[in-house]
Amino acid sequence: MSKSLIQFIIEEQRQIPNASGDFTGLLSDVISACKQIAHDVNKGALIGVLGSAGSENVQGETQKKLDVITNEVFIKANEWSGHLAAMASEEMDDIYPIPAKYPKGKYLITFDPLDGSSNIDVNISVGTIFSILRCPEGVTNPTAADFMQPGTKQICAGYALYGPNTMIVLTTGHGVNGFTLDRDVGDFFLTHPNMTIPADTAEFAINMSNQRFWEKPVQRYVEECVKGKDGGREKNFNMRWVASMVAEVHRILTRGGIFMYPFDTKDPTKPGKLRLMYEANPMSFIVEQAGGASSTGRQRIMEIQPTGLHQRVPVILGSKNEVERVVGYHKGM
């Protein structure tokens, strides 16, 4: 049988001098949370957790019952073991300090407990996204300011995909690997080693209903894709749109593509739709480690200096040559 996720991480950590085992322990807790969330998502209507919770998150978005439940699951699985100093979630206004009754560790984690939750009620794939950072040296009681680290500082990023199979895909900066949950055994096993994104693609993913609000570079790029061979491109393109970032990125990791949630003028108060800390940074780390590229159109996403826990950014990621074409259009090329 192939390696389990924990075995894989332990063997990877052995390459690092003076590794303490804390990181492996932290990932073990994250895996436990994802297993529980997979169970809750799978049960869905059977245990009455579908539909709206009747509340809003900090971004003013209606929370699903499972948003609230999975946020609690992730916190409870990770607060007690002494690996974390604090957590930050898309579903909470402020950071979550580790309670005083538990030991504190040297890591910080940001997470989106249930990405794509608007799709829950129609039984489409959703997921969990997480990003692990080091707590600054000497800090024992972190504040939100300690989370304001650019994506280049991430030591691990990953996502769990709850679909026909439950998978965890992650990187620690040494490529990207995918692990599938064997429900009979209860462990994740390596099934997709060294995942890579082809540099070229014939698929693009974007919400076409926002077309009239896009900037001209994106308008130009999508128009070319739609026209294909009749519009100057060397091939015809297909369009995909799931409205679940985990599902979109997983498809791109599996067979290539470009995903775009660009800047638009639909709501001028928001510079983008997706959150830098919980979605854009971890997914950018994964995509870059798989040989792809990720940009706002004007800047590499992982080089952005965060200014707020719930900061939003435009996102253009996927197959390198197509991302570079869109970036070139933003530069007027």
Secondary structure, DSSP 4 states (H G I P E B T S, - for coil): -PPBHHHHHHHHHTTSTT--SHHHHHHHHHHHHHHHHHHHHHHGGGGT--SEEEEE-TTSPEEEHHHHHHHHHHHHHHSSSS-EEEEEETTSSS-EEPPTTS---SEEEEEEEEETGGGGGGT--EEEEEEEEEPPTT-SS--GGGG---GGG-SEEEEEEESSSEEEEEESSS--EEEEEETTTTEEEEEE-S----S--SEEE--GGGGGGB-HHHHHHHHHHHHGGGGT-SS--EEE--S-HHHHHHHHHHH--EEEE--BSSSTT-S-SEEIIIIIHHHHHHHHHTT-EEE-SSSBGGG----STT-EE-EEEESHHHHHHHHHHHTT-
